[in-house]
């Protein structure tokens, strides 16, 4: 196989192109290198020139700035405070159950209108009816005990009378025994004296002694009988007092059982959960068959809004701004459900209880609002604007006029004059900006009140400069000069 030259090796790769292609390509590359070198040299030369010196080729005069103006007008200045909050119905009532049990029936649903006293749900009454029957039986038992206590009192009273009669009889017997004993003593003493004088026999004296001893024994027996009668009287009195106390206990037990019956009947009545007020059901958390446990805390079964035509916005205001909010201030708010609609409101209450969330302290401001068309619903998120200051029909200017400062080229010395200067705006006189000092008052996000100054209604003040195209800058003009030559 014959040997191949270097040109023969490259020819398949370049597609056997014309040799003139390589010549033209080299010329183009040389031209680009020249342009790049020229640009580098010119840039270096400009950087080495003294400050303020620009070649005459680049000293084309920049066009005069075009100023944007706005008129001085009259209107209201409102300073507002933004806050977010939640809509709530006025007079929301949570309905719960006082009893524990199983729900047997639910009679209302969401959005139902209810009247005061209307049944809303009912618990199973089986256990409560049994308690009522048990309480009634206990009441009847207490009444029977009263009857028995009264009968016992009657018996004890009769026994007390008998004891008193027996005591009186024993006392009389004792008096008779004492009299007979005294007679026997006198008779014995007389006969004993006769026996000693031997005028009476010893037998008669002994008989008199026996009679005396018998009379004294009869007296002692009478005294013992009287003591027994007194003890019997005391026992009868104690029994009577016990019977009286038993009657009092039975009467108290009767009242207790009556109270138990009343409570059982109230519980039976409370198994029917009724509406405590007129309103609309906006919350329901109960179904048939559900077990309600009210032992620890009363569960909320229904939520009733008394009047949805009056709503409240509970807005959260930062602690730094709360001192500027006062009751009676006007406000406005919007909701996502009614885009473009602004609802009027008024500050009704400032709650002093703070709320801490993520180390931020806020206070709740209650805004009252009318809702006659029922567009507002509880729970909606509201974006509120509270008017904390307002001035009506005052001379005002845009805030941009106070921020405007002309360039140093347009008005030399502007930077030095701005330091520590009073409030001022700029107006056009003869096509050039002229400074006008003013005294300002209230301000909001867009406008500021003019309290004093030479400005008048409809006078134009400068608020900005219309920007020129980018090629009016030095670098733009430099790039244009370079590309115009090449």
C-alpha positions as CSV (number, residue, x, y, z in Angstrom):
1,X,0.0,0.0,0.0
2,X,1.4,3.5,-1.0
3,X,2.3,5.9,1.7
4,X,-0.2,8.9,2.3
5,X,0.9,12.5,2.7
6,X,-0.2,14.7,5.7
7,X,-2.6,16.6,3.4
8,X,-4.1,13.4,2.3
9,X,-4.8,12.5,6.0
10,X,-6.6,15.8,6.7
11,X,-8.7,15.9,3.5
12,X,-11.4,13.5,4.7
13,X,-11.8,15.5,7.9
14,X,-12.3,18.9,6.3
15,X,-14.5,17.6,3.6
16,X,-12.0,18.7,0.7
17,X,-12.9,22.4,1.2
18,X,-11.5,25.2,-0.9
19,X,-8.2,26.6,0.4
20,X,-9.7,30.1,0.2
21,X,-11.8,29.2,3.2
22,X,-8.8,29.1,5.5
23,X,-7.5,32.4,4.1
24,X,-10.8,34.2,4.8
25,X,-11.0,32.7,8.3
26,X,-7.6,34.0,9.2
27,X,-8.5,37.6,8.0
28,X,-11.7,37.6,10.2
29,X,-9.8,36.6,13.3
30,X,-7.2,39.3,12.8
31,X,-9.9,41.9,12.5
32,X,-11.5,40.8,15.8
33,X,-8.2,40.9,17.6
34,X,-7.7,44.5,16.3
35,X,-11.1,45.6,17.6
36,X,-10.5,44.0,21.0
37,X,-7.1,45.6,21.3
38,X,-8.5,49.0,20.3
39,X,-11.2,48.8,22.9
40,X,-8.8,47.8,25.6
41,X,-6.4,50.7,24.7
42,X,-9.2,53.3,24.7
43,X,-10.6,52.1,28.0
44,X,-7.2,52.2,29.6
45,X,-6.7,55.7,28.3
46,X,-10.0,57.0,29.7
47,X,-9.2,55.5,33.1
48,X,-5.8,57.2,33.2
49,X,-7.3,60.6,32.3
50,X,-7.7,63.3,35.0
51,X,-11.1,63.5,36.7
52,X,-13.6,65.5,34.8
53,X,-11.8,65.1,31.5
54,X,-13.7,63.3,28.7
55,X,-12.6,63.2,25.1
56,X,-14.4,65.5,22.8
57,X,-15.8,62.6,20.8
58,X,-17.7,61.5,23.9
59,X,-18.8,64.9,25.2
60,X,-22.2,64.8,23.7
61,X,-24.6,66.8,25.9
62,X,-27.1,64.6,27.8
63,X,-30.8,65.5,27.3
64,X,-32.4,67.6,30.0
65,X,-34.3,65.5,32.6
66,X,-38.0,65.2,32.3
67,X,-39.7,65.7,35.7
68,X,-42.9,64.0,36.9
69,X,-45.3,66.3,38.7
70,X,-48.5,65.9,40.7
71,X,-51.0,68.5,41.8
72,X,-51.6,69.8,45.3
73,X,-55.2,68.9,46.2
74,X,-57.7,68.9,49.0
75,X,-58.9,65.8,50.7
76,X,-58.9,63.6,53.8
77,X,-55.8,62.3,55.6
78,X,-56.6,59.0,57.3
79,X,-54.0,57.2,59.4
80,X,-54.9,53.6,59.7
81,X,-53.7,50.5,61.6
82,X,-53.8,47.1,59.9
83,X,-54.9,44.0,61.8
84,X,-56.2,40.6,61.1
85,X,-59.0,38.9,63.0
86,X,-61.8,36.4,63.0
87,X,-65.5,37.1,62.6
88,X,-67.8,36.0,65.5
89,X,-71.5,36.2,66.1
90,X,-72.7,38.4,68.9
91,X,-74.3,36.5,71.7
92,X,-73.0,33.0,70.9
93,X,-74.4,30.4,73.3
94,X,-73.0,26.9,73.8
95,X,-75.6,24.3,74.6
96,X,-74.5,21.3,76.7
97,X,-76.1,18.5,78.7
98,X,-76.3,18.5,82.5
99,X,-76.6,14.7,82.5
100,X,-74.7,11.7,81.3
101,X,-76.4,9.2,79.1
102,X,-77.1,7.9,75.6
103,X,-78.6,10.3,73.0
104,X,-81.9,8.8,71.9
105,X,-83.1,11.5,69.5
106,X,-81.6,14.7,67.8
107,X,-84.3,17.1,66.7
108,X,-82.4,20.0,65.0
109,X,-79.7,20.3,62.4
110,X,-77.2,23.0,61.2
111,X,-78.7,26.4,60.2
112,X,-82.1,25.6,61.9
113,X,-83.9,28.4,63.6
114,X,-84.9,27.6,67.1
115,X,-87.0,29.3,69.7
116,X,-86.4,29.5,73.5
117,X,-87.4,26.3,75.2
118,X,-87.6,24.3,71.9
119,X,-86.4,20.7,72.3
120,X,-83.2,20.1,70.5
121,X,-82.2,16.5,71.6
122,X,-83.3,13.9,74.1
123,X,-81.4,11.4,76.2
124,X,-82.5,7.8,76.9
125,X,-85.0,8.2,79.9
126,X,-85.1,4.5,81.1
127,X,-82.7,5.0,84.0
128,X,-84.1,8.4,84.9
129,X,-87.7,7.1,85.1
130,X,-86.5,4.3,87.4
131,X,-84.9,6.9,89.7
132,X,-88.2,8.8,89.8
133,X,-90.1,5.7,90.8
134,X,-87.5,4.9,93.5
135,X,-87.7,8.5,94.8
136,X,-91.5,8.3,95.0
137,X,-91.3,5.0,97.0
138,X,-88.8,6.6,99.4
139,X,-91.2,9.5,99.8
140,X,-94.1,7.2,100.7
141,X,-91.9,5.3,103.1
142,X,-91.0,8.6,104.8
143,X,-94.7,9.4,105.1
144,X,-95.4,6.0,106.8
145,X,-92.6,6.6,109.3
146,X,-94.2,9.9,110.2
147,X,-97.5,8.1,110.9
148,X,-95.7,5.5,113.0
149,X,-93.8,8.2,114.9
150,X,-97.0,10.0,115.7
151,X,-98.6,6.8,117.0
152,X,-95.5,6.1,119.2
153,X,-95.8,9.6,120.6
154,X,-99.5,9.0,121.5
155,X,-98.5,5.8,123.3
156,X,-95.6,7.5,125.1
157,X,-97.9,10.3,126.1
158,X,-100.4,7.8,127.6
159,X,-97.6,6.0,129.5
160,X,-96.5,9.4,130.8
161,X,-99.9,10.1,132.1
162,X,-100.1,6.7,133.8
163,X,-96.7,7.3,135.4
164,X,-97.7,10.6,136.7
165,X,-100.9,9.1,138.2
166,X,-98.9,6.3,139.8
167,X,-96.5,8.8,141.3
168,X,-99.4,10.8,142.7
169,X,-100.9,7.6,144.2
170,X,-97.6,6.5,145.7
171,X,-97.2,10.0,147.2
172,X,-100.6,9.7,148.8
173,X,-99.8,6.2,150.1
174,X,-96.6,7.5,151.6
175,X,-98.4,10.2,153.4
176,X,-100.9,7.7,154.8
177,X,-98.1,5.4,155.9
178,X,-96.3,8.3,157.6
179,X,-99.5,9.2,159.5
180,X,-100.1,5.7,160.7
181,X,-96.5,5.3,161.7
182,X,-96.7,8.6,163.7
183,X,-99.9,7.4,165.5
184,X,-98.2,4.1,166.3
185,X,-95.2,5.9,167.8
186,X,-97.4,8.0,170.0
187,X,-99.5,5.0,171.1
188,X,-96.4,2.9,171.8
189,X,-94.9,5.7,173.9
190,X,-98.0,6.1,176.0
191,X,-98.4,2.4,176.6
192,X,-94.8,2.0,177.4
193,X,-95.1,4.7,180.1
194,X,-98.2,2.8,181.5
195,X,-96.3,-0.5,181.5
196,X,-93.4,1.2,183.4
197,X,-95.9,2.4,186.0
198,X,-97.4,-1.1,186.1
199,X,-100.8,0.2,185.2
200,X,-100.8,-1.8,181.9
201,X,-99.8,-5.3,181.2
202,X,-96.6,-6.2,179.4
203,X,-98.6,-7.9,176.7
204,X,-100.4,-4.8,175.8
205,X,-97.1,-2.9,175.6
206,X,-95.6,-5.6,173.3
207,X,-98.7,-5.4,171.0
208,X,-98.3,-1.7,170.8
209,X,-94.6,-2.2,169.8
210,X,-95.6,-4.6,167.1
211,X,-98.1,-2.2,165.7
212,X,-95.4,0.5,165.6
213,X,-93.0,-1.7,163.7
214,X,-95.7,-2.6,161.2
215,X,-96.5,1.0,160.6
216,X,-92.8,1.9,160.1
217,X,-92.4,-0.9,157.6
218,X,-95.5,0.3,155.8
219,X,-94.0,3.8,155.6
220,X,-90.8,2.4,154.1
221,X,-92.7,0.4,151.6
222,X,-94.7,3.6,150.6
223,X,-91.4,5.5,150.2
224,X,-90.0,2.8,147.9
225,X,-93.2,2.8,145.9
226,X,-93.0,6.6,145.5
227,X,-89.4,6.3,144.3
228,X,-90.4,3.6,141.8
229,X,-93.2,5.9,140.6
230,X,-90.8,8.7,140.1
231,X,-88.4,6.5,138.1
232,X,-91.3,5.3,136.0
233,X,-92.3,8.9,135.4
234,X,-88.8,9.8,134.3
235,X,-88.7,6.8,131.9
236,X,-92.0,7.7,130.5
237,X,-90.9,11.2,129.9
238,X,-87.7,10.0,128.1
239,X,-89.8,7.7,125.9
240,X,-92.1,10.5,125.0
241,X,-89.2,12.8,124.1
242,X,-87.7,10.0,122.0
243,X,-90.9,9.5,120.2
244,X,-91.1,13.3,119.5
245,X,-87.5,13.2,118.1
246,X,-88.4,10.2,116.0
247,X,-91.3,12.2,114.5
248,X,-89.0,15.1,113.8
249,X,-86.5,12.7,112.1
250,X,-89.4,11.2,110.0
251,X,-90.5,14.7,109.0
252,X,-86.9,15.6,108.0
253,X,-86.6,12.3,106.1
254,X,-89.9,13.2,104.3
255,X,-88.5,16.5,103.2
256,X,-85.3,14.8,102.0
257,X,-87.2,12.2,100.0
258,X,-89.3,15.0,98.6
259,X,-86.1,16.8,97.5
260,X,-84.8,13.5,96.0
261,X,-88.0,13.1,94.1
262,X,-87.8,16.7,92.8
263,X,-84.2,16.1,91.7
264,X,-85.2,12.9,90.0
265,X,-88.1,14.6,88.2
266,X,-85.8,17.5,87.2
267,X,-83.2,15.0,85.8
268,X,-86.0,13.3,83.9
269,X,-87.1,16.7,82.5
270,X,-83.5,17.6,81.7
271,X,-83.1,14.5,79.5
272,X,-84.8,16.8,76.9
273,X,-82.1,19.4,75.9
274,X,-83.9,22.6,75.0
275,X,-82.7,25.8,73.4
276,X,-81.9,28.5,76.0
277,X,-82.6,31.4,73.6
278,X,-83.9,32.3,70.2
279,X,-81.3,32.0,67.4
280,X,-79.8,29.9,64.7
281,X,-77.9,26.6,65.1
282,X,-74.4,27.3,63.8
283,X,-72.7,24.3,65.5
284,X,-73.7,20.7,66.1
285,X,-71.6,18.0,67.7
286,X,-74.0,15.2,68.6
287,X,-75.7,12.3,66.8
288,X,-78.2,9.7,67.8
289,X,-76.7,6.8,69.8
290,X,-73.8,9.0,71.1
291,X,-72.8,8.6,74.7
292,X,-72.7,11.9,76.6
293,X,-70.4,12.0,79.6
294,X,-71.0,15.1,81.7
295,X,-69.3,13.9,84.9
296,X,-66.0,15.8,84.4
297,X,-67.0,18.7,82.1
298,X,-70.2,19.5,80.3
299,X,-69.8,18.7,76.6
300,X,-70.8,21.2,74.0
301,X,-73.6,19.7,71.8
302,X,-74.9,22.7,70.0
303,X,-73.8,26.3,69.3
304,X,-76.6,28.9,68.9
305,X,-76.0,32.4,67.4
306,X,-78.6,34.7,68.8
307,X,-78.5,37.2,65.9
308,X,-76.3,36.9,62.8
309,X,-77.3,40.4,61.7
310,X,-74.8,41.8,64.1
311,X,-71.2,40.5,64.0
312,X,-67.9,41.1,65.8
313,X,-64.3,41.1,64.5
314,X,-61.8,39.9,67.1
315,X,-58.7,41.6,65.7
316,X,-55.2,41.0,67.1
317,X,-53.2,44.3,67.5
318,X,-49.5,44.3,68.4
319,X,-48.5,45.7,71.8
320,X,-46.6,48.5,70.1
321,X,-49.8,49.9,68.5
322,X,-52.5,49.1,71.1
323,X,-52.1,52.5,72.9
324,X,-53.3,54.3,69.7
325,X,-56.5,52.3,69.6
326,X,-59.5,53.8,71.4
327,X,-63.2,52.7,71.7
328,X,-65.4,54.5,69.2
329,X,-62.8,54.7,66.5
330,X,-64.1,53.9,63.0
331,X,-62.8,50.9,61.1
332,X,-63.3,48.9,57.9
333,X,-62.5,45.4,56.9
334,X,-62.7,43.0,54.0
335,X,-63.2,39.2,53.7
336,X,-62.2,36.9,51.0
337,X,-65.8,35.7,50.5
338,X,-66.8,39.2,49.3
339,X,-64.0,40.6,47.1
340,X,-64.2,44.3,46.5
341,X,-66.7,44.8,49.3
342,X,-65.6,46.9,52.3
343,X,-67.6,46.5,55.5
344,X,-67.8,49.4,58.0
345,X,-67.1,48.7,61.7
346,X,-66.4,50.5,65.0
347,X,-64.1,49.7,67.9
348,X,-66.3,48.4,70.6
349,X,-63.9,47.0,73.2
350,X,-60.2,46.6,73.9
351,X,-59.5,43.5,75.9
352,X,-56.7,43.9,78.4
353,X,-55.8,40.2,78.6
354,X,-52.6,39.7,76.5
355,X,-52.0,36.8,74.1
356,X,-48.5,35.5,73.7
357,X,-47.6,33.6,70.5
358,X,-44.0,33.0,69.4
359,X,-42.8,35.7,71.8
360,X,-45.1,38.3,70.2
361,X,-47.6,39.9,72.6
362,X,-50.9,41.0,71.0
363,X,-54.2,42.3,72.4
364,X,-57.7,41.6,71.2
365,X,-59.7,44.5,69.8
366,X,-63.4,43.9,69.2
367,X,-64.9,45.6,66.2
368,X,-68.7,45.7,65.9
369,X,-70.2,45.5,62.4
370,X,-73.7,45.2,60.9
371,X,-74.6,42.2,58.8
372,X,-78.1,42.8,57.6
373,X,-77.5,41.1,54.2
374,X,-76.0,38.0,56.0
375,X,-72.9,37.9,53.9
376,X,-70.6,37.6,56.9
377,X,-70.4,34.2,58.5
378,X,-68.7,33.2,61.8
379,X,-65.1,32.1,61.5
380,X,-64.3,34.2,58.4
381,X,-60.9,35.8,58.4
382,X,-61.1,39.6,58.2
383,X,-58.4,42.1,57.2
384,X,-59.2,45.3,59.2
385,X,-58.1,48.9,58.9
386,X,-58.6,50.9,62.1
387,X,-58.7,54.7,61.7
388,X,-56.5,56.0,64.5
389,X,-56.3,59.6,63.2
390,X,-58.1,61.6,60.6
391,X,-58.1,65.1,59.1
392,X,-60.9,66.2,56.7
393,X,-60.6,68.5,53.7
394,X,-57.0,69.5,54.2
395,X,-54.4,70.7,51.7
396,X,-52.2,67.7,50.9
397,X,-49.3,66.5,48.6
398,X,-48.1,63.0,47.7
399,X,-45.4,61.6,49.9
400,X,-43.2,61.1,46.9
401,X,-42.9,64.9,46.7
402,X,-41.2,65.0,50.1
403,X,-38.8,62.2,49.1
404,X,-37.7,63.8,45.8
405,X,-34.3,65.5,45.6
406,X,-33.0,66.9,42.3
407,X,-29.6,65.7,41.0
408,X,-26.4,67.7,41.7
409,X,-26.1,68.5,38.0
410,X,-29.6,70.0,37.9
411,X,-29.3,72.0,41.1
412,X,-25.7,72.4,42.4
413,X,-25.4,72.2,46.2
414,X,-28.5,70.0,46.7
415,X,-26.7,67.4,48.7
416,X,-25.3,69.9,51.3
417,X,-28.7,71.7,51.5
418,X,-30.5,68.5,52.3
419,X,-28.5,67.8,55.4
420,X,-30.5,69.0,58.4
421,X,-32.9,71.0,56.3
422,X,-36.6,71.5,57.1
423,X,-39.4,69.8,55.2
424,X,-39.5,71.0,51.6
425,X,-40.8,70.2,48.2
426,X,-39.6,71.1,44.7
427,X,-41.6,72.9,42.0
428,X,-40.7,73.9,38.4
429,X,-40.0,77.5,37.7
430,X,-38.7,78.3,34.3
431,X,-38.1,74.6,33.7
432,X,-35.8,74.3,36.6
433,X,-36.5,72.7,40.1
434,X,-37.0,75.3,42.8
435,X,-37.1,74.4,46.5
436,X,-40.2,75.4,48.5
437,X,-40.1,75.0,52.3
438,X,-43.3,73.8,54.0
439,X,-44.6,72.7,57.4
440,X,-46.4,69.3,57.4
441,X,-49.0,67.7,59.6
442,X,-50.7,64.4,59.5
443,X,-49.5,61.7,57.1
444,X,-50.4,58.3,55.9
445,X,-49.0,55.8,53.4
446,X,-49.7,58.0,50.3
447,X,-50.2,61.7,51.2
448,X,-49.2,64.3,53.8
449,X,-51.0,67.3,55.1
450,X,-49.6,70.8,54.4
451,X,-50.0,72.9,57.6
452,X,-48.1,76.0,56.4
453,X,-46.3,77.1,53.2
454,X,-46.6,79.0,49.9
455,X,-48.2,76.1,48.1
456,X,-51.7,76.5,46.7
457,X,-54.4,74.2,45.3
458,X,-53.6,72.6,41.9
459,X,-50.0,73.7,42.0
460,X,-47.7,71.1,40.6
461,X,-44.9,69.6,42.7
462,X,-42.2,67.4,41.5
463,X,-42.5,63.7,42.6
464,X,-39.8,62.1,40.4
465,X,-37.7,62.1,37.2
466,X,-38.6,60.1,34.0
467,X,-35.6,57.9,33.4
468,X,-33.7,58.3,30.0
469,X,-32.6,55.3,27.9
470,X,-29.5,53.4,28.9
471,X,-27.4,54.6,26.0
472,X,-27.4,58.2,27.4
473,X,-25.0,57.1,30.0
474,X,-21.2,57.4,29.6
475,X,-20.7,53.7,29.1
476,X,-23.5,53.6,26.6
477,X,-22.1,56.5,24.6
478,X,-18.6,54.9,24.8
479,X,-20.0,51.6,23.5
480,X,-21.8,53.4,20.7
481,X,-18.7,55.2,19.6
482,X,-16.7,51.9,19.5
483,X,-19.3,50.0,17.6
484,X,-19.9,53.0,15.1
485,X,-16.2,52.8,14.0
486,X,-16.2,49.0,13.5
